[in-house]
Each structure stands twice: as structure tokens, then as C-alpha cells.
């Protein structure tokens, strides 16, 4: 069954133009941010995003890796939330793995820009909403 869920949700996620990531602030409250879609996805377990090393979100993930990501189709009123951990990656291999040529717009020094890093999200469970009902699931 998880295979069907993974295929369905993976295809759903790939069609979304915006993703939302959540972190925990220093006072323990969730903070949500809209992001571009993930640069890379491995099933529905691993997701890779680009961001600025100097960002508030990176500081929050360094303090606590608890995170969630959300994808929605507002036209059809469907959504999937994934819960897990976010890791901040700054090693050259991770940065090169998801680098796009046009990224110099955001990171002028290129792939080695110290203000460029990768967020790696690893999901452990999720919840999918469609057709007026929700389904929770675990991710191995």
C-alpha cells in the first residue's frame, strides 16, 4: 500500500509550483515559509531545497531539526504534509548535486558561495488530504 501512496503523492508533489517548509522558533512556535519546489526528491522520504546559509530558517534548523513540509493544490483542495527532520548541508558534493546554472542570481559567488547551502528533509510520517478526508501514513 505504501508503494501506491508513494507514487500518488510523489506525482502530486512534482506538480506543485510552491512548497512550504516549517521550522521551530527559539520560543517554541512553528514558523512557516513558502519556498520554490524541492530541487531533488527521493521517493517521499528525502527532499532537497536551496537556501541562504544566513537565513533565519537555517539558524532554526541548526537549533532543532524538527520540521515539516507541505504541498497543496488550492484549485482541487488537496494537500500533503510530511513530518520529519531538516538537516543543513554545506559540503561541496551536496551543494553541487542540486546547483542550477541560474542560481548565481541568488548566490553570486557560484556553487562555493558561503551563503549557499542545501536543506535536506527526511520524512518519517505524513498526512494526505483529498476528497474531504485525510489519511495518515508512516514512511519507512
C-alpha positions in Angstrom: 0.0 0.0 0.0 2.8 2.5 0.8 4.1 2.0 -2.7 0.8 3.2 -4.1 0.8 6.1 -1.7 4.4 7.0 -2.5 3.7 7.0 -6.3 0.4 9.0 -5.9 2.0 11.6 -3.6 5.2 11.8 -5.5 3.4 12.7 -8.7 1.2 15.2 -6.7 4.3 16.9 -5.2 6.0 17.1 -8.5 3.1 19.1 -10.0 3.2 21.8 -7.3 4.9 25.1 -8.0 5.3 26.1 -4.4 6.3 24.2 -1.3 6.0 25.2 2.3 8.6 24.4 5.0 8.2 24.8 8.8 10.7 25.2 11.5 10.6 25.8 15.2 11.5 29.2 16.6 13.6 29.8 19.7 10.4 30.3 21.7 9.0 27.0 20.5 6.4 28.2 17.9 6.2 26.9 14.4 7.3 29.2 11.6 6.2 28.5 8.0 7.7 29.7 4.8 6.9 29.4 1.1 9.7 28.0 -1.0 10.4 27.0 -4.5 9.8 23.3 -5.1 12.5 20.9 -3.9 15.4 20.6 -6.3 15.6 16.8 -5.8 13.2 14.3 -4.3 13.9 10.7 -3.4 10.5 9.0 -3.1 8.5 10.8 -0.4 11.3 10.4 2.2 14.0 12.8 1.1 13.7 16.3 -0.3 16.5 18.8 -1.1 16.0 22.6 -1.2 18.4 25.5 -1.7 18.5 28.4 0.7 20.7 31.1 2.2 23.1 30.0 4.9 22.5 33.3 6.6 18.7 32.8 6.8 16.6 32.7 9.9 15.3 29.3 8.9 18.8 27.8 8.8 19.5 29.1 12.3 16.3 27.5 13.5 17.1 24.1 11.9 20.6 24.2 13.4 19.0 24.6 16.8 16.3 21.9 16.3 16.0 19.7 13.3 12.2 19.1 13.8 10.4 20.2 10.7 7.5 19.6 8.3 6.9 20.4 4.7 3.6 20.9 2.9 2.4 20.8 -0.7 -1.0 21.8 -1.8 -3.2 22.2 -4.8 -5.5 25.0 -3.9 -7.7 24.5 -7.0 -8.6 20.9 -6.1 -8.2 21.5 -2.3 -5.7 18.7 -1.8 -2.6 18.7 0.3 0.1 16.5 1.8 2.1 17.3 5.0 5.3 15.4 5.7 6.9 15.4 9.2 10.5 14.7 9.9 13.9 16.3 10.3 15.7 19.0 8.4 19.5 19.0 8.0 21.6 21.9 6.8 24.3 20.6 4.3 27.2 22.7 3.3 29.6 20.1 1.9 30.6 20.6 -1.8 29.0 17.4 -3.0 25.6 18.3 -1.7 25.8 21.8 -3.0 26.8 20.7 -6.5 24.2 18.0 -6.5 21.3 20.5 -6.7 23.1 23.5 -8.2 21.5 25.1 -11.3 23.3 27.5 -13.6 20.9 30.3 -12.9 21.5 30.1 -9.2 24.1 32.8 -9.4 21.2 35.2 -9.3 20.8 34.3 -5.6 24.4 33.2 -4.9 26.7 35.4 -6.9 29.9 33.6 -5.9 28.5 30.4 -7.5 28.3 26.9 -6.0 31.0 27.8 -3.5 29.2 30.9 -2.2 29.4 30.7 1.6 25.7 32.0 1.7 24.5 29.0 -0.3 23.5 25.8 1.4 21.2 22.8 1.0 18.3 21.8 3.2 17.8 18.1 3.3 14.5 17.0 4.7 13.9 13.4 5.7 10.3 12.4 6.3 9.1 9.9 8.9 5.4 10.2 8.5 2.7 12.2 6.7 -0.9 13.1 6.2 -2.7 13.4 2.9 -6.0 15.3 2.4 -8.2 14.7 -0.6 -11.9 14.2 -1.4 -12.9 15.6 2.0 -11.0 13.0 4.0 -7.5 12.6 5.4 -5.2 9.6 5.5 -2.2 9.3 7.8 0.8 7.1 6.9 4.2 6.2 8.1 7.4 6.3 6.0 10.0 3.6 6.4 
